[in-house]
Amino acid sequence: MSYPLKGILILLLSSAFGGDLYAYYYFGYAGRDGYNGQNGRSGVSGSRSTVYATDRSERLNLDGSDGSDAYDGQRGQDASSCWHRRPSHNLYGASGGNGGRGGNGGSGGNGGNTTVYYQDLAKLQNVYITARGGRSGRAGYGERAGNGCRCQYYSWRVAYKCDKNRDGKKNETCYNRYHCTSGSRGRDGYTGSPGRSGSTGVVTIIKSSTALPSEMTSYSAQVKNIVGQDIELSRHLWSTHSGANSLLAPGSYVTDSYYRFDQTIKKSFMVDWSSRRSLSDFSLSVYASLDSARNISLSLQGDVVYKLAEHNDRDLYTIKIEEIYKKSELRNFTVASLSGLGTKTTLSIDDLAGYGDLGSLKVNLVLKKKKGLKKKDLFEGVVPADKMSITKSGLVIDVGEISYKPEKYFDEAGDKYYVEVVIRRTWERQTVKYQSGELKIYLK
């Protein structure tokens, strides 16, 4: 962006000479930037249509309209009022305005798509369709930039009274030399982009006298609302062929590739609940989808882990929820106590939900003791399976047997330790993680 400046100081340093030797001033007024060109309007797409092929002639014009051309940018203005004197300071000319950029051309509208129902394929010769895409609009041209102020004088001297100390003379005439720099030319505007041509419409043919019913390829719901019910999914299958224009009335213009309806496939699914726990205890949803090979993919969604039994026959896919737990239950551990001395020291971790022996447990342990200003690492790593015992109520780790010098560091009750535990419980190929963070614990 250019700014209208005239006589504005841009740099000033004090001078011991008879003028502002290092002062720079703008002269003139900067040129105004040219306006950008307006974008072209996009064309309107042809409508989507449905027609039945019978003995009666049908004519459909579904062409998209053309996009309009964009406007050119406007020229940047030259700097003005560029005359200047030969003052006691340097000059810098005002700059020219930037050229306006060209607008972008409008895109052409797409040709409309058509669905044709028929009983006799030969009757498609009675249907005339044109569905050309609209032409794109041309881009606008960018315009030239304006010129900056040119200097009338590029260098000059200005006299001032001075003392020439080397010979003792006073009030002698001295000279300072000043310079002028012409203002810069603005930036030329760039040309816009042409619009996109519209696409040609596509034909879909369906051998039927009535409209296809809607398909339901996927389904989601709360399990509590559908348990025990058969839910039917459906999917329409299509094939792609070439030669659409030869199927239609002479002079038709559509995309040569067309879609043909082949069949509708259907299959149901059901969710069965056989867990001893109440379904109302869980917030559980199901998502199912049907693919083109007539397979149903089903997933349960919720903060749970579960055990399923599946039965899949030709028309019905059933899942039976046999056992289920909330993830919050399976990671509900707490570090309880550190007790014993030397190699007999144990760390107890309670399972508050009482599922301690469910699945397999992998325990990562960090155990430290503070000595002076530093913490001494007593153990860090995975606890060996033979160094911990697991029951429904929790687990006990024999830290005295795996720690560094237990006889030295587990030698007095009441000492303070730092514990960090990560427990990963894996059940039915699903893993739940508990992480304690660093805790302070005292040896009992």
N, C-alpha and C positions, 0 to 999 in steps of 0.2 A: 504494500500500500504506500502510495506517495503522499507526502505532507506538504501543504503550501507554506513554504518558508521564505522569508526575505529579511536579510540583516540579522540572522540569529547566530549568536556565538556558540560554536561547538567545542572549541578548545582554547584555553588562555593560560599562558605561563608568564610570570613576571619577567620583565626585561630591563637590563641596566642601560639599554640603548634608548634612543629618542623615539621610540614607537613600540607597538605590540608586535615584535618581530615573530613571535610564535603563536599569534592569535589567528584563528580561522573563523570566517563569517560566511554564512550562505548569502547568496544574492539571487534574486528572482523568486518566482512562485512555482512550486512543483506542479507538473501537469496532472490532471485528474485521470484516474484509471478508466478505461473503456468498460462499458457494461457487458456482461456475459450474454451470449446468445441463449434464447429460450429453447428448451428441449421440445422435440416433436411429440405429438400425441400418439399413443399406441392405438392400433386398430382394434376393432371389436371382433371377438371370436364368434364363429357360427354356432348356432344352438345345437344342443344334443337332441336327437330325434329318434322316434320309434315308428316303424311302418310295417304293415302287413302286406306281403306279396300275394296278390290275387290276379284275376283277369283284368282288373281296372288299372289303368296307367297312373303312376305316381311320379311327381316331379318335386325334387327337394333341392333347393339352392341353399347350401350351408357354408358358402365361402366366407372366410374371414376378410374383414376390410383392411385396406392398406394403412400402414403407419404414416404419419405426416413428416415432412422434412423439418429439420431443426433450423433455427435462425443463426446467422453469423454473429460473431462478437463485434463490438464497436472498437474503433481505433482509440488508442490512448492519446491523450492531449499532450502537446508540446509544453514544456515549461514556458512561462511568460514573464514579462517585465525584466528582461535579462540584461538591460543596460547597466553598466557600473562605472564608477570613477576609479581612480588609482589611490586608494586610501592608505593609511599607515597600518595596514594589517593584510594578511593573506585572505584570499577569497575562494569559495567553493560554490560552483553553480548548482542551482536546484535541478532535480532529476525530472525526466519525462515520465508520464503516466504509463502504466502497464496496459497492454492490449487485452481486450476481452476475449475469453475463450469461446469457441463455438459450442453450440448446444448438441446434445445427443439426439440422433434420429429416433423416431418412434418405431416400436416393433410392430410387425404385422400381426393381425389376429389369426388365431388357429382356425383351420377348417373344423366344422362340427363333426362329431362322431355319430354313427347311425347304427341302431339295432334293427335288423330285419327278421321278422317271423315269417315262416313259410311252411306249406305242406308239400308243394311241388317245387323242386329246385328250379325248374324251367321258368316258373312265374317270376323269378328275379329279373328276367329280361323286361318286365313291365315297370321296373323301378329305375328311374333316372336320378342320379345323385351327383352333384358337384360340391366338393368340399375342399377347394383350394385354400392354401394359407395366404394371407395378405402379404403384400410386398413391404419391405422395410423402408423406413424413411431415411433420407440422406443426412449425413452429419453436417453441422454448421462449421464454417471455417473460422479459425482464430484470426484476429486482426493484429496489425502492427502496433508496436509500442510508440509512444511519443518521445521526442528528442529532448535532452536536457539543455540547460542554458550554456551557451558557448562564451568563452572569455573574449572580451574586446582587446584586452591587454594580458599577455601571459607573464610578463615580468616588468617591474619598474622600480625606480629608486625614489626615495623620499628623503629630503634634506632635513637636518636638525643641527642645532648649535651644540658644540662639544668642546672639551678642553683637551689639547694635545700635550700631554705631560712630558713627552720626551724632549720637547724644545721650549717648554714653558709658555707656549702661546695659549690664549684663552679665547672663547667665543668664535672658534673656527667652525667651518661648515663640514659636517660629516653626513654620510648617507647610509640608509638601510635599504636592502633590496627585499621586495615582496613578490609573491607569486599568485597566480590565479589557476585553478583547476576547473575545467569544464564539467558541468553536471552529467551524470550518467544517463544513458538511454534506458527507458523502461524495458520490461520483459515482454516479448511478443506472446500473444495468446495462442494456445494450442488448439488444434482442430478436435472437435468432439468425435464420438464413436457412432458409427452407423447403427441403426436398429437391427433387430433380429427378424428374419423372415418367419412368417407363421408356418406351422406344420400342417400337412395335409390330413384331412379327417380319415378315421379308421372305421371299417365296417365290421360288425359282428352279426353272424347269422345263426338263427335258432329254429330248428325244425319242431314247431309247436304251433297250435292255434291259440294258445293262451299264454299270458306272461309267466315267466319263471317265478316261482316263489322265492322269497329271500332265503339266502343261505345263512347258517350260523356255524362258522368255522371254529369259534372259540367261545368259552363260557367261564365266568368266574362268579363265585358266590360264597357266603359264609356257610361252612359245613353244617352248622346247626339248622340251617334252613332247607337243606336238600338231602340230608342223610337218609339213606334207604330209598331214594327216588331214582328212577331211570331218567337221565337227561340226554336227549338226542341232539347230536351235532350233525351238520350237513355241509357239503362242499360241492360246488359246481366244477366240473372238469372241462377244459377247453383245449383245442388243438389249433395250431397255426398253419395256414395254407397260403398259397400265392395264386394270383389271377383274379382278384376282386373285380377289376374293371370289365373283364370278359363275362363275369356272371351277371352284371347289371346291364341296363339298357345302353345301346351304343351312345358314345359321347360322354359317358359318366367319367368323373375324375375324382378318384379316391386313392388312398394308399393301397398299393398292389397286394400287400400282405393283409389277410383278414383272419378273424377268429371264428371258429365254429364250435358250437356247444355240442359236447359228446354225451355227458350223463351227469346225474347228481348222485353222489355217494352219501350214505348215512351210517352212523354208528352211535351207540349210546354208551354212557358210562354211569357208574353208581359208586357212591362212597358208603361203606358199611362200617359201623362202629361196634367193636367187640371188646374194647378196653374195659377193665373193671372200674376205671375212673369215670367220673361224670363229664359228659361233653360240655356242660355248662361252665366247667372250670377253665376252659380254654378259649382263647380268641384265635380261631383257626379258619382260614379261607382256602378255597381250592381253585386252581386254574387249569383248564383242560383245553386242548386244541386238537383238531383233526387234520392230518396231512393228506396229500393226494394218493398215498398208498393205503389209505384207510386205517392208519394207525393213530391211536389216541395217545398223546403225551399229557401226563397229569402230574401236577406238583401241589404239595401242601405248603401253605405260606403262613408263618407265624413264628414266634420266638419259642420253638419247641424242637424236640428230637423225638423220633417215633420209630416203631417197627411195623412193617406192613406185610400183608399177604396179598398177592395179586392173582387174578384169574382173568384170562383173556380168551374169549371165544369169538366167533365170527361177528356177532351183532352186539355184544355187550362186553365192556371192559370194567372189571370190578376191582376196587382196592378195599381191603379190610384193615382198619386201624386196630392192631392188636394190643399195642403197648405204647404209651406216650408220656412224656415228661416235659415240664417247662425247663428251659435252659437255666432260668434263675434258680431252680431247685438243684440242678446238677453242678452249679458252681457256688453253692452256698456253704463255703468253708470259712473257718476262722482259726487263726493261730491261738492255741489255748495256753500252753505252758512249756517251759524248759526246766527239766528237773534231773537230779542225779549228779554224781561227780565222776570225773575222769572218763574212762571208757564206758561207764554205765549211764552217761548222760543221754537223755532222749528228748525229742521235740514232739509234742502232741498237737495234732490238728484235728479239730472237730468238724464233722459233716452235719450241719444243723438240720438238713432235710432227711437224714437217715438213709441215704442211698450210697454210702461209702463203698460198698462192694459191687456196685453196678458198673459194668464195663471195665476198661483197663485204665490205670492211672500212671501218668508220667510226671514226676516231680523234679523241678529245677529249684535248687536251694542256694542262697547266699547267706553265710553266717559269719559275723564279724564281732570282734571284741575291741573296745576302745582302750588303747594303751597310751597314756599321755595325751598328746594332741592328735594322734593318728589312730585309725582303725586297722586292726590286724585281721587279715583274711584267714578264717579258720577252715572254711569249705566254700567252694563255688563250683557248681556243675549239676549233672543229673544224679539223683540219688539211686544207687543200685537197688534193684528190686528185692534182693535178699537182705537189705538193710532197713526195710520198713515192713510193718505189719498192718493189714487193712481189715477193718470190720465195718458193719453198717454205720456205726457211730463216728467213724473217722479213721485216721491213720497215725501210727507212731513211728518216728524215724530214729534210728540208732545213731545220732550225730556223734556220740562219743567214739564210735568205731570208725567213722569216716573223716573226722576232723583232724586238723593239724595239731599235734602234740596235746591231746586231750588232758593228759596228766598235769600239764603246765597251765592250761587256760581254763579248764573246768575244775578248779581247785577250791573254790570257796562260794558258798551260797550267798545270794544277795548281789553278786556281780551283774553288771548291766551288759547286754548283748544287743546286736542289731541283726534282724532276720528279714529276709525277703524271699517269698515263696511264690512260684508259679506252678499251678497244677493244671494239666490237660487231661480231661476225661474223654475217652473215645468209646462210643457204643453205637453199634449198627452203622459203622463207617461215618459217624458224625462226631465232631469234636467240640467240646465246650471248655472254655479257658477261665481259670480263676487266677487273679494276680493281687497279691497283698499290698505291694508297695513296701517300703522299708519301715519296719516296726521295731520299737524298743521293747525288750523283754528281759526279765530278771530271773536268774537261776535260783530255783527253789532247793 
